[in-house]
Amino acid sequence: MSTRKPDLDERPWRQYICLACGLIYDEAEGDPDSGLPPGTRFEDIPDDWECPLCGVTKSDFELLEKQEITAAAPVGITTFSKTPGIVVVGAGIAGWSVVEAIRHLDAETPITLISACHGDRYHKPELSVALSRGQQPGDLVRESAADAANRLGVRLLADTFVVGISPERREVRTTRGTVAYTRLVLAQGAKPALPDELPPSLCWRINDMAGWSGLQQQLAAGPRRVAIVGAGMVGCELAEDLARAGHTVTLLDRQSHPLCGLIPPEAGQALQESLTELGIHYRPDSQVKAVRADGDGKTVLLANGETLTVDQAIAATGLKTDNRLARQAGLAFNGGIEVDQALRSSDPWIHALGDCISLNGEPCRFIEPIQHQARTIAAAVLGVEAPAYEHRPPVVRLKTRSLPLVLHGLPKPNGRWAITQREGNSMVMEQRVGDTIVATLSLGQPMQSKAA
């Protein structure tokens, strides 16, 4: 009997997931933008290849093996089982991640997933780089909600709103009826924080697929004039993406430089110059007073009396957690749902993760910790012994190809920044509090260390 190994080309295409940002590398599709043609096996990727979204190398990827569950009951039906199970509210990255983590440990416990949208699975960080790639909404969907629900044996309630939680009765009230739970997981995310001067009817918010799809349709006819309010991470990434897609972009911010408060002025100035070289008109120290409809376009009125006429306006002014459900359920709330090291809220039967939580009063709005949080919650709700969740400041990676930015650590207001290396447009900076390094910032292309 032959023991010959099958030829590599005979193997099915595999997928690998970035542990830092959740991007999936599909061998069948490759990464043509980075020089990896379709059909490039993961082991054939050079070691210095970087994740096209967050910049980590292939050592931070692991094989993605999807859970396959035989559903015990039809999925997506409108009647509810009388046997309470685990109810997850929110079908974003956090919600689906906790479902996957639970199914990894247990194939039978009933799970109901409630989503205010369709619930299709897509990678949210890709929204800020998709226009310049010419992608359509269908290109971004990794798996339909119905397919994922059937694969995982989940009862899916899509396009369903949660209107209340009754902790005493352990019930969730929805627009499609009342659902009982033994454990409840809140993964409702956060919503854009819109100041009064930015009316939601006139300003796009790129926080989900629906918002991105609407903007993409408006920009599909050809080059447009776009104003982006807010030069944080999302604002800078969108500005570059739109500029590379051929649109005329004005980026407005109240601060003196992009990412003010997160990076020092020297780095902010370098980032501003790189955006300007792309044709982006950066307007620092600009306070928007109002946005008004003007025929088919918009008029942006600044506090100094100046006006800008644009075709579309985008608000990138941060996020906030909706406290309605938490307050109504009596959960402790401090900028987000307060949770302990088991990601448990002040009600022992309710857990939470992702953008909607706060840890020691600080919101947790990065993709990187979600997989760890999901595994912690899965173990807790199933009664499986597991280490407590240990939160570490995630690595911040700005997806601006013109000048990549990577921040390790959490900058302190009283810290002192100093440039330790500089070469052309690239630099490395350290922030110290006393003699302790608390944050390290790399801007531009990686440089050789001094020891090298």
C-alpha positions as CSV (number, residue, x, y, z in Angstrom):
1,M,0.0,0.0,0.0
2,S,1.4,3.4,-1.0
3,T,2.2,5.9,1.7
4,R,3.1,8.7,-0.7
5,K,2.0,12.1,0.7
6,P,-0.5,13.9,-1.5
7,D,1.0,16.7,-3.7
8,L,0.6,20.1,-2.1
9,D,-1.6,21.2,-4.9
10,E,-4.1,18.5,-4.0
11,R,-4.8,19.9,-0.6
12,P,-7.8,22.0,-0.1
13,W,-7.2,25.7,0.2
14,R,-6.8,26.8,3.8
15,Q,-7.5,30.0,5.7
16,Y,-5.4,31.7,8.4
17,I,-6.6,34.3,10.8
18,C,-4.6,37.3,12.1
19,L,-4.6,37.1,15.9
20,A,-4.1,40.9,16.1
21,C,-6.9,42.2,13.9
22,G,-8.9,39.2,12.7
23,L,-8.1,39.5,9.0
24,I,-8.3,36.2,7.2
25,Y,-5.7,35.2,4.7
26,D,-7.2,32.8,2.1
27,E,-4.7,30.8,0.2
28,A,-7.0,30.6,-2.8
29,E,-7.2,34.4,-3.0
30,G,-3.7,35.3,-1.9
31,D,-2.8,38.9,-1.4
32,P,-2.1,40.4,-4.8
33,D,-1.6,43.9,-3.4
34,S,1.4,42.6,-1.5
35,G,2.8,40.5,-4.3
36,L,1.2,37.1,-3.3
37,P,-0.8,35.8,-6.3
38,P,-3.9,33.6,-5.8
39,G,-2.9,30.1,-4.8
40,T,0.0,31.1,-2.6
41,R,0.3,28.6,0.2
42,F,0.8,30.1,3.7
43,E,4.1,28.3,4.2
44,D,5.4,29.9,1.0
45,I,4.7,33.4,2.3
46,P,8.0,35.3,3.1
47,D,8.6,35.7,6.8
48,D,8.7,39.5,6.5
49,W,5.2,39.7,4.8
50,E,2.9,41.9,6.8
51,C,-0.8,41.7,7.4
52,P,-2.4,44.2,4.9
53,L,-4.6,45.6,7.6
54,C,-2.6,45.8,10.8
55,G,1.0,45.2,9.9
56,V,1.9,42.1,12.0
57,T,3.9,39.3,10.3
58,K,2.9,35.8,9.4
59,S,4.0,34.5,12.9
60,D,0.9,36.3,14.3
61,F,-1.5,34.2,12.1
62,E,-2.9,30.8,13.0
63,L,-4.9,28.2,11.0
64,L,-8.6,28.9,11.0
65,E,-10.6,25.8,11.5
66,K,-14.4,26.6,11.4
67,Q,-16.6,24.8,13.9
68,E,-19.1,22.5,12.2
69,I,-22.1,21.7,14.4
70,T,-25.1,19.6,13.5
71,A,-28.1,21.7,14.6
72,A,-30.5,20.0,17.0
73,A,-33.4,22.1,15.8
74,P,-34.2,24.2,12.7
75,V,-32.3,27.5,12.8
76,G,-33.9,30.9,12.3
77,I,-37.5,29.9,13.3
78,T,-39.7,32.5,14.9
79,T,-40.9,30.3,17.7
80,F,-38.7,29.9,20.8
81,S,-37.6,26.8,22.6
82,K,-39.0,26.5,26.1
83,T,-35.6,25.4,27.2
84,P,-33.6,28.5,28.1
85,G,-30.0,28.7,26.8
86,I,-27.3,31.2,26.1
87,V,-28.6,34.4,24.5
88,V,-26.1,36.7,22.7
89,V,-27.1,40.2,21.8
90,G,-25.2,41.6,18.8
91,A,-23.9,39.9,15.6
92,G,-20.7,41.9,15.1
93,I,-17.2,40.5,15.5
94,A,-17.7,40.2,19.3
95,G,-21.0,38.4,19.1
96,W,-20.0,35.8,16.5
97,S,-16.6,35.3,18.2
98,V,-18.3,34.4,21.5
99,V,-20.6,32.0,19.7
100,E,-17.6,30.3,18.0
101,A,-15.9,30.1,21.3
102,I,-18.9,28.5,23.0
103,R,-19.3,26.0,20.2
104,H,-15.6,25.1,20.4
105,L,-16.3,23.8,24.0
106,D,-19.9,22.7,23.7
107,A,-22.0,21.5,20.7
108,E,-25.4,21.1,22.3
109,T,-26.2,24.1,24.6
110,P,-29.0,26.1,22.9
111,I,-27.7,29.5,21.6
112,T,-29.9,32.3,20.4
113,L,-28.2,35.2,18.5
114,I,-30.1,38.5,18.3
115,S,-29.1,41.0,15.7
116,A,-30.5,44.5,14.9
117,C,-29.1,44.1,11.4
118,H,-28.9,41.1,8.9
119,G,-26.0,39.7,10.9
120,D,-23.8,38.8,8.0
121,R,-20.1,38.2,9.0
122,Y,-17.6,40.7,7.7
123,H,-14.4,42.2,9.0
124,K,-15.2,45.7,10.3
125,P,-11.6,47.1,10.1
126,E,-11.7,46.5,6.3
127,L,-14.3,49.2,5.9
128,S,-11.7,52.0,6.2
129,V,-9.6,50.6,3.3
130,A,-12.2,49.1,1.0
131,L,-13.0,52.0,-1.4
132,S,-9.6,52.3,-2.8
133,R,-9.6,48.6,-3.5
134,G,-12.8,48.9,-5.5
135,Q,-14.6,46.5,-3.3
136,Q,-18.4,46.0,-3.3
137,P,-20.5,45.1,-0.2
138,G,-20.6,41.5,-1.3
139,D,-16.8,41.3,-1.5
140,L,-16.6,42.1,2.2
141,V,-19.1,39.5,3.5
142,R,-17.2,36.4,4.6
143,E,-20.2,34.3,5.5
144,S,-23.9,35.0,5.4
145,A,-25.7,35.1,8.8
146,A,-27.9,32.2,7.8
147,D,-24.9,30.0,6.7
148,A,-23.0,30.8,9.9
149,A,-26.1,30.1,12.1
150,N,-26.7,26.8,10.4
151,R,-23.0,25.8,10.7
152,L,-22.9,26.6,14.4
153,G,-26.4,25.4,15.3
154,V,-27.6,28.8,16.4
155,R,-31.1,30.2,16.4
156,L,-30.7,33.5,14.6
157,L,-33.1,36.4,15.1
158,A,-31.9,38.9,12.5
159,D,-33.4,42.4,12.1
160,T,-34.6,42.2,15.6
161,F,-34.3,44.9,18.3
162,V,-33.9,44.2,22.0
163,V,-36.3,46.6,23.8
164,G,-35.6,45.5,27.4
165,I,-33.9,43.0,29.8
166,S,-35.6,41.5,32.9
167,P,-32.8,40.2,35.1
168,E,-35.3,38.9,37.7
169,R,-37.1,36.8,35.1
170,R,-34.0,36.2,33.0
171,E,-35.7,37.3,29.9
172,V,-34.9,39.5,26.9
173,R,-37.8,41.4,25.4
174,T,-37.4,41.8,21.6
175,T,-39.5,43.1,18.7
176,R,-40.2,39.5,17.9
177,G,-41.1,38.2,21.3
178,T,-39.6,37.4,24.7
179,V,-36.6,35.1,24.9
180,A,-35.6,33.4,28.2
181,Y,-32.0,32.8,29.0
182,T,-29.8,30.9,31.4
183,R,-26.9,33.2,30.6
184,L,-26.9,36.5,28.6
185,V,-24.0,37.9,26.7
186,L,-24.1,41.5,25.6
187,A,-22.0,42.3,22.5
188,Q,-24.0,45.3,21.3
189,G,-20.9,47.3,20.3
190,A,-20.8,51.1,20.4
191,K,-22.4,53.8,18.2
192,P,-20.9,57.0,16.7
193,A,-20.8,59.9,19.1
194,L,-22.3,62.7,17.1
195,P,-22.2,66.3,18.4
196,D,-25.3,68.4,17.7
197,E,-23.6,70.3,14.9
198,L,-23.3,67.1,12.8
199,P,-26.9,66.0,12.0
200,P,-27.2,62.2,11.4
201,S,-29.3,62.8,8.3
202,L,-26.5,64.7,6.6
203,C,-23.3,62.9,7.9
204,W,-22.3,59.4,7.1
205,R,-20.9,57.2,9.9
206,I,-18.7,54.4,8.9
207,N,-19.3,52.1,11.8
208,D,-21.0,49.2,10.1
209,M,-21.7,47.6,6.7
210,A,-24.9,49.6,6.2
211,G,-23.2,52.9,6.6
212,W,-20.3,52.0,4.4
213,S,-22.6,50.5,1.7
214,G,-24.6,53.7,1.6
215,L,-21.5,55.9,1.2
216,Q,-20.0,53.5,-1.4
217,Q,-23.2,53.8,-3.5
218,Q,-23.1,57.7,-3.3
219,L,-19.4,57.7,-4.4
220,A,-19.7,55.1,-7.2
221,A,-20.5,57.6,-9.9
222,G,-17.1,59.3,-10.0
223,P,-14.8,61.6,-8.1
224,R,-16.6,63.6,-5.3
225,R,-15.7,66.3,-2.8
226,V,-15.8,64.8,0.7
227,A,-15.4,66.4,4.1
228,I,-14.3,64.2,7.0
229,V,-14.8,65.6,10.5
230,G,-12.4,64.1,13.0
231,A,-8.7,63.2,12.5
232,G,-8.5,60.2,14.7
233,M,-7.7,56.7,13.5
234,V,-10.9,56.2,11.5
235,G,-10.8,59.7,10.1
236,C,-7.2,59.4,8.9
237,E,-7.7,55.9,7.4
238,L,-10.8,57.0,5.6
239,A,-9.1,60.1,4.3
240,E,-6.3,58.1,2.7
241,D,-8.7,55.5,1.4
242,L,-11.0,58.1,-0.3
243,A,-8.0,60.0,-1.7
244,R,-6.5,56.8,-3.2
245,A,-10.0,56.1,-4.7
246,G,-9.8,59.4,-6.6
247,H,-11.9,61.7,-4.4
248,T,-11.1,65.2,-3.2
249,V,-10.8,65.0,0.6
250,T,-10.8,67.7,3.3
251,L,-10.0,66.4,6.8
252,L,-11.1,68.7,9.6
253,D,-10.1,68.5,13.3
254,R,-10.3,70.8,16.3
255,Q,-6.8,69.8,17.4
256,S,-3.4,71.0,16.1
257,H,-2.4,67.7,14.5
258,P,-3.9,64.2,13.6
259,L,-4.3,61.7,16.5
260,C,-3.7,64.5,19.0
261,G,-3.7,63.0,22.5
262,L,-2.4,59.6,21.3
263,I,0.8,60.6,19.5
264,P,3.2,63.5,20.1
265,P,3.4,66.6,17.9
266,E,6.5,65.5,16.0
267,A,4.7,62.3,14.8
268,G,1.5,64.2,14.2
269,Q,3.3,66.6,11.9
270,A,4.9,63.8,10.0
271,L,1.5,62.1,9.6
272,Q,-0.1,65.3,8.5
273,E,2.6,65.8,5.8
274,S,2.1,62.3,4.5
275,L,-1.7,62.9,4.1
276,T,-1.0,66.2,2.4
277,E,1.3,64.5,-0.1
278,L,-1.7,62.4,-1.1
279,G,-3.7,65.5,-1.9
280,I,-5.7,65.5,1.3
281,H,-6.5,69.0,2.5
282,Y,-5.9,68.9,6.3
283,R,-7.5,71.6,8.3
284,P,-6.3,71.7,11.9
285,D,-7.8,73.9,14.6
286,S,-11.2,73.8,12.8
287,Q,-14.4,73.7,14.7
288,V,-17.5,72.7,12.7
289,K,-20.5,74.9,13.6
290,A,-23.1,73.2,11.4
291,V,-23.7,71.0,8.3
292,R,-26.6,72.0,6.1
293,A,-28.2,70.5,3.0
294,D,-27.3,72.5,-0.2
295,G,-29.1,71.2,-3.2
296,D,-27.5,67.9,-4.0
297,G,-24.6,68.6,-1.8
298,K,-23.7,69.8,1.7
299,T,-22.4,73.1,3.2
300,V,-20.0,72.8,6.1
301,L,-20.0,76.0,8.2
302,L,-16.9,76.5,10.4
303,A,-16.8,78.5,13.6
304,N,-14.6,81.2,12.0
305,G,-17.3,81.9,9.4
306,E,-15.8,80.0,6.5
307,T,-17.9,77.6,4.5
308,L,-17.0,74.5,2.6
309,T,-19.2,73.1,-0.2
310,V,-18.9,69.3,-0.6
311,D,-20.8,66.4,-2.0
312,Q,-20.7,64.2,1.1
313,A,-19.8,64.7,4.7
314,I,-18.5,62.0,7.1
315,A,-18.5,62.1,10.9
316,A,-15.5,60.4,12.5
317,T,-15.9,61.9,15.9
318,G,-15.5,58.8,18.1
319,L,-17.8,56.2,19.7
320,K,-20.0,55.9,22.7
321,T,-21.8,53.0,24.3
322,D,-25.5,53.2,24.4
323,N,-26.5,52.8,28.1
324,R,-30.2,52.2,27.5
325,L,-30.2,48.4,28.1
326,A,-27.6,48.5,30.8
327,R,-29.4,51.2,32.8
328,Q,-32.8,49.5,32.3
329,A,-31.4,46.2,33.6
330,G,-29.7,47.9,36.5
331,L,-26.2,47.0,35.4
332,A,-23.2,49.0,36.7
333,F,-22.2,51.4,33.9
334,N,-19.1,53.7,33.6
335,G,-18.5,54.7,30.0
336,G,-19.5,51.1,29.2
337,I,-20.8,48.1,31.0
338,E,-18.6,47.4,33.9
339,V,-17.2,43.9,33.9
340,D,-14.8,41.8,36.1
341,Q,-12.0,39.5,35.1
342,A,-14.6,36.9,34.0
343,L,-16.2,39.6,31.8
344,R,-19.2,39.4,34.1
345,S,-21.3,42.4,34.7
346,S,-22.8,43.4,38.1
347,D,-25.4,40.8,37.4
348,P,-23.7,37.4,37.7
349,W,-25.9,35.9,34.9
350,I,-25.0,38.6,32.3
351,H,-21.6,38.9,30.6
352,A,-20.4,41.5,28.1
353,L,-17.5,42.0,25.7
354,G,-16.1,44.2,22.9
355,D,-16.9,47.9,22.4
356,C,-19.7,48.0,24.9
357,I,-17.6,47.2,28.0
358,S,-15.4,49.3,30.3
359,L,-12.5,48.0,32.3
360,N,-11.7,50.1,35.3
361,G,-13.6,53.0,33.8
362,E,-11.9,52.8,30.4
363,P,-13.7,51.7,27.2
364,C,-12.2,48.7,25.3
365,R,-12.6,49.5,21.6
366,F,-10.0,47.5,19.8
367,I,-10.4,44.3,17.8
368,E,-7.3,42.5,19.2
369,P,-8.6,41.6,22.7
370,I,-12.0,40.2,21.5
371,Q,-10.9,36.7,20.8
372,H,-9.4,36.4,24.3
373,Q,-12.6,37.9,25.8
374,A,-14.8,35.5,23.9
375,R,-12.8,32.5,25.2
376,T,-13.1,33.8,28.7
377,I,-16.8,34.2,28.5
378,A,-17.3,30.8,26.8
379,A,-15.6,29.1,29.7
380,A,-17.5,31.1,32.3
381,V,-21.0,30.5,30.9
382,L,-20.3,26.8,30.5
383,G,-18.7,26.4,33.9
384,V,-15.4,25.4,32.5
385,E,-12.3,26.3,34.5
386,A,-10.1,28.8,32.7
387,P,-7.7,31.6,33.5
388,A,-9.3,35.0,34.2
389,Y,-9.2,37.6,31.4
390,E,-6.1,39.7,31.7
391,H,-6.4,42.9,29.8
392,R,-3.3,44.3,28.2
393,P,-3.2,47.5,26.1
394,P,-3.6,46.4,22.5
395,V,-1.0,47.3,19.9
396,V,-2.4,50.3,17.9
397,R,-1.8,50.1,14.2
398,L,-2.9,52.9,11.9
399,K,-3.8,51.5,8.4
400,T,-2.3,54.4,6.5
401,R,-0.1,53.0,3.7
402,S,1.5,56.4,3.1
403,L,3.0,56.4,6.6
404,P,2.3,53.3,8.7
405,L,2.0,53.9,12.5
406,V,2.4,51.3,15.3
407,L,2.0,52.2,18.9
408,H,2.9,49.8,21.8
409,G,1.8,50.6,25.3
410,L,-0.6,53.2,26.6
411,P,0.7,56.9,26.5
412,K,0.4,58.8,29.7
413,P,-0.6,62.5,30.0
414,N,2.5,63.3,32.1
415,G,4.9,61.2,30.0
416,R,7.9,62.7,28.1
417,W,8.4,61.7,24.4
418,A,11.8,61.5,22.8
419,I,12.9,60.5,19.3
420,T,15.3,57.5,19.6
421,Q,15.8,56.9,15.9
422,R,15.1,58.9,12.7
423,E,15.8,58.2,9.1
424,G,14.0,60.1,6.3
425,N,10.2,60.0,7.0
426,S,10.6,57.1,9.5
427,M,11.1,57.5,13.2
428,V,11.0,55.7,16.5
429,M,9.9,57.5,19.7
430,E,9.7,56.5,23.3
431,Q,7.6,57.9,26.1
432,R,8.9,57.7,29.6
433,V,7.4,58.4,33.0
434,G,10.4,58.8,35.2
435,D,12.8,56.2,34.1
436,T,10.2,53.8,32.9
437,I,9.3,53.4,29.2
438,V,5.5,53.3,29.0
439,A,4.9,53.6,25.2
440,T,6.9,53.1,22.0
441,L,5.8,54.6,18.7
442,S,7.1,53.6,15.2
443,L,6.2,55.8,12.3
444,G,7.0,54.9,8.7
445,Q,8.9,51.9,7.4
446,P,10.7,49.7,10.0
447,M,14.3,50.6,10.5
448,Q,17.3,48.5,11.4
449,S,18.1,48.6,15.1
450,K,21.3,50.3,16.2
451,A,22.6,46.9,17.3
452,A,22.2,45.6,13.8
